Amino acid sequence: MTPPTQAYAPTTMLELLQLLPKGARVLDLGCGTGSISYADFPDLAFDALDELPQPPGAAFPPQVRYQQGRAEQLPYEDHVFDLIISNFVLEHVGDFDAAIDEIARVLAPHGSFYMAVPNARSLEDALYRGLYAGGGHLQRHTFESVVGTVYARTALKLLSYAEYPAGFTFLQDRDGLRALTARVIEACRESLGIDIRARSNYLFVFQQGQGIGRQQIIAGCGYCGTGPTVPIFPGQDWTCAACGRVNRAYTAADAADAHLEADMQALWGRYPHLRPASAPEPPILPSPESAFVSAAPPEGAASEADLVRRLRLAWRMVRRGHV
């Protein structure tokens, strides 16, 4: 693979900290004894926040102010931090939505938010949860769930991200299990050609942007595929602005009937001898040019309700082996 000609956007904590000007304010959220070495950045002002009291014997440099608190209710004014660091913390919070709301609230308009979380679909996270009865991981994060939540609730926009492989650091004192895990990883690589260590963790960098970043389109035109240009509510018919056709708001029962009809027609198309004598022939779909023209059904044609009734009866007969 040819390396990119442009420089990478900052992705790691170190890169983000090195870009900050003198006097910038940084929040180390869920700090423990420190997500980074504060002494390496004497020109920055750090706020260290954790749910637990300050660890005994933990000596923080003078530019660090330790405070006890929760991510879901940050004890700070609005828009005060140039950088917020959350290094493998937000999988432990009880209310991820509230924590994201609070982070967006206290982040400065030009600020950056660094977040690292385990991928809940990875072997590493599954093994950790299994060995330690969940290990305090209250959230099951994936790439889609993190970005979807952040974009749906805030104006934060993704600047960069990285996929971080498994380290299995929690197996440090379990030599036998560590050796078994290594053999499983190697066997999957040799026999399946996959690396099950990959994408075990995600690093995200978000920055303040403009407006809520996620819009959910709950419908698409069944004729041309275009999405609606106005909000569509459940149970509401709507007219496509692109092709002008009316899209019916199907109910769950309608959808079940449509699936049943499609399944029966496919079955009879493959096995014509199973088609009951009373079953309707497959419909002839109108051409796009004639789709705008409404025509009354021919005289004597079965009603839609009658067709559905017949299809249900035929389906029961097929399943019971009567045809």
CORQUI-V405496 format. One record per residue. RES is the residue in one letter. PSI is psi in whole degrees, -180 to 180 (NA if undefined). OMEGA is omega in whole degrees, -180 to 180 (none if undefined). D_FIRST is the distance of its C-alpha to the first C-alpha in Angstrom with 2 decimals. Layout:
[[RES;PSI;OMEGA;D_FIRST] [RES;PSI;OMEGA;D_FIRST]]
This chain:
[[M;132;180;0.00] [T;129;-179;3.79] [P;150;-180;6.29] [P;148;179;9.11] [T;-23;-180;12.13] [Q;155;179;14.61] [A;151;178;15.90] [Y;149;171;15.66] [A;152;-180;18.90] [P;136;-177;21.03] [T;-31;-176;20.55] [T;163;177;22.57] [M;-43;-178;26.34] [L;-44;179;26.29] [E;-44;-179;24.30] [L;-41;180;26.69] [L;-38;-179;29.74] [Q;-23;-180;28.91] [L;-11;-176;28.72] [L;144;177;32.19] [P;165;178;35.22] [K;135;179;38.24] [G;-1;179;40.47] [A;150;-176;37.88] [R;131;-175;38.82] [V;136;174;36.56] [L;122;174;37.34] [D;97;-173;36.21] [L;123;-175;36.87] [G;51;-166;37.80] [C;-31;-172;37.73] [G;-124;176;39.50] [T;8;179;39.88] [G;121;178;37.12] [S;-25;177;33.46] [I;174;177;32.82] [S;103;-177;35.04] [Y;-33;-177;37.22] [A;-21;180;38.70] [D;-9;-178;35.45] [F;68;-175;35.93] [P;-17;-178;39.64] [D;1;180;39.41] [L;150;178;38.31] [A;120;-176;40.76] [F;138;166;39.80] [D;121;-179;41.40] [A;121;-176;40.87] [L;136;177;41.78] [D;154;179;42.24] [E;-24;-178;44.48] [L;157;175;46.12] [P;161;180;48.41] [Q;128;-177;47.07] [P;137;178;46.50] [P;133;178;49.42] [G;-3;179;48.73] [A;113;-178;45.59] [A;110;179;46.10] [F;147;178;44.04] [P;165;-176;43.99] [P;-28;-176;46.40] [Q;10;-179;43.84] [V;129;176;43.13] [R;114;-179;45.40] [Y;140;179;45.34] [Q;143;178;46.54] [Q;134;-179;46.95] [G;-179;-176;45.82] [R;149;180;43.70] [A;-29;-178;40.49] [E;-10;-180;42.34] [Q;78;-174;44.99] [L;133;-176;43.78] [P;53;-177;46.76] [Y;160;176;45.50] [E;170;180;46.24] [D;142;168;43.99] [H;52;-176;41.00] [V;-12;-174;41.46] [F;134;176;38.12] [D;-26;178;35.32] [L;135;174;32.99] [I;128;180;33.46] [I;129;175;31.79] [S;93;-171;31.91] [N;97;-178;30.20] [F;56;-179;30.57] [V;-42;-169;33.89] [L;-2;168;33.85] [E;-12;-177;33.62] [H;-10;-176;37.12] [V;151;179;38.87] [G;-33;-177;41.34] [D;93;-177;40.72] [F;-39;180;37.10] [D;-47;-180;38.09] [A;-39;179;40.76] [A;-42;178;38.50] [I;-41;178;35.94] [D;-44;-179;38.89] [E;-40;178;40.22] [I;-45;178;36.95] [A;-33;-179;36.64] [R;-42;-174;40.30] [V;-8;180;40.19] [L;135;-180;36.90] [A;157;-179;37.58] [P;-30;-180;36.60] [H;7;-169;33.92] [G;169;179;32.98] [S;149;180;29.91] [F;117;178;29.91] [Y;131;-178;27.69] [M;128;174;27.80] [A;131;-180;26.46] [V;154;174;27.53] [P;150;175;26.99] [N;116;-176;25.62] [A;-14;180;28.80] [R;2;-175;27.00] [S;158;175;25.56] [L;-40;-177;27.25] [E;-47;-178;27.71] [D;-38;178;29.69] [A;-41;179;31.68] [L;-42;179;32.61] [Y;-46;180;33.62] [R;-39;-179;35.78] [G;-39;-178;37.36] [L;-32;-172;38.29] [Y;30;176;39.64] [A;47;-180;41.26] [G;-30;177;38.70] [G;22;-179;38.26] [G;4;178;39.22] [H;96;-178;36.21] [L;-20;-179;38.12] [Q;146;176;35.16] [R;85;-174;32.51] [H;144;167;29.57] [T;171;178;26.48] [F;-47;-177;23.87] [E;-40;-177;25.90] [S;-39;-180;29.23] [V;-55;-178;28.45] [V;-40;180;27.04] [G;-43;180;29.71] [T;-47;-179;32.51] [V;-44;-178;31.51] [Y;-32;-178;31.14] [A;-22;-172;34.33] [R;-18;-172;36.47] [T;176;174;35.35] [A;7;179;33.97] [L;140;180;31.08] [K;145;-178;27.65] [L;122;177;24.25] [L;-43;-179;22.56] [S;164;175;19.66] [Y;163;177;18.99] [A;147;174;17.18] [E;127;-172;17.29] [Y;125;-176;19.10] [P;165;-179;19.54] [A;142;174;23.10] [G;-19;-179;25.14] [F;43;-178;28.42] [T;-24;-179;30.36] [F;-4;178;33.46] [L;17;-175;33.82] [Q;-39;-176;34.63] [D;17;-180;38.22] [R;76;-173;37.63] [D;-41;-179;36.57] [G;-46;180;37.36] [L;-35;177;35.40] [R;-42;179;32.42] [A;-40;178;32.48] [L;-42;179;32.85] [T;-41;179;29.92] [A;-38;179;27.73] [R;-39;177;28.96] [V;-43;179;28.24] [I;-45;-179;24.65] [E;-39;179;24.18] [A;-41;178;26.06] [C;-37;179;23.92] [R;-42;-176;20.74] [E;-42;-173;22.47] [S;-34;-176;24.42] [L;-16;-179;22.43] [G;25;180;18.82] [I;152;178;18.56] [D;103;-176;18.50] [I;0;173;21.53] [R;-22;-172;21.02] [A;152;175;18.10] [R;38;178;19.08] [S;-23;-180;22.49] [N;157;178;22.93] [Y;138;171;22.00] [L;127;-180;22.26] [F;145;168;23.33] [V;118;178;24.43] [F;152;174;26.88] [Q;155;178;28.90] [Q;136;179;32.14] [G;-151;-178;31.89] [Q;117;172;34.32] [G;162;176;35.91] [I;133;-170;35.18] [G;-8;-176;31.63] [R;126;172;32.13] [Q;135;-177;34.35] [Q;118;176;35.09] [I;115;-173;35.87] [I;2;-179;38.12] [A;156;174;38.82] [G;149;-177;37.48] [C;129;180;39.63] [G;-5;-179;40.44] [Y;-45;-177;40.88] [C;-10;177;38.08] [G;-3;-179;35.70] [T;141;176;36.14] [G;160;180;36.56] [P;148;178;39.81] [T;-4;177;40.29] [V;158;180;42.93] [P;136;178;43.11] [I;131;-178;43.99] [F;150;180;46.11] [P;135;180;46.60] [G;7;-176;49.35] [Q;124;172;49.25] [D;150;180;49.04] [W;153;-178;47.03] [T;128;-180;46.71] [C;129;-180;43.36] [A;-21;-177;43.23] [A;-48;-176;41.01] [C;-9;175;43.07] [G;7;-177;46.31] [R;151;-179;46.68] [V;128;177;48.04] [N;124;-178;45.94] [R;140;177;48.14] [A;95;-177;47.54] [Y;144;174;47.69] [T;175;178;49.10] [A;-38;179;47.97] [A;-39;177;50.77] [D;-45;-179;49.68] [A;-40;179;46.13] [A;-43;179;47.55] [D;-39;180;49.77] [A;-41;178;46.97] [H;-41;-180;44.85] [L;-46;-180;47.93] [E;-44;-180;48.72] [A;-40;180;45.20] [D;-42;-179;45.21] [M;-42;180;48.65] [Q;-39;178;47.89] [A;-41;179;44.80] [L;-47;-178;46.96] [W;-29;177;49.74] [G;-33;-179;47.45] [R;-34;-180;46.19] [Y;81;-175;49.61] [P;-30;-177;52.27] [H;-13;178;55.12] [L;-10;-177;54.48] [R;120;176;55.18] [P;153;-178;58.59] [A;-29;-177;61.11] [S;-2;-176;61.25] [A;141;179;57.49] [P;151;175;56.36] [E;156;177;54.32] [P;138;-179;50.69] [P;148;174;50.75] [I;113;-176;49.97] [L;138;180;47.49] [P;154;175;48.55] [S;160;180;46.61] [P;-33;-178;45.00] [E;-32;-177;47.89] [S;-2;-176;50.51] [A;-24;-180;48.91] [F;-14;-176;50.78] [V;122;178;54.11] [S;133;-179;55.80] [A;143;178;58.17] [A;146;179;60.73] [P;148;-180;60.40] [P;156;-178;62.76] [E;133;179;66.15] [G;-4;-180;66.25] [A;148;180;62.50] [A;146;177;61.56] [S;165;179;60.61] [E;-42;179;57.20] [A;-38;180;58.84] [D;-38;178;60.51] [L;-44;179;57.26] [V;-42;179;55.59] [R;-43;180;58.67] [R;-41;-180;58.56] [L;-41;178;54.89] [R;-44;180;55.45] [L;-43;-180;58.45] [A;-40;179;56.58] [W;-41;177;53.70] [R;-40;-179;56.22] [M;-41;179;57.91] [V;-44;-177;54.68] [R;-30;-179;53.75] [R;-2;176;57.30] [G;20;-179;57.31] [H;-14;179;60.14] [V;NA;none;58.33]]
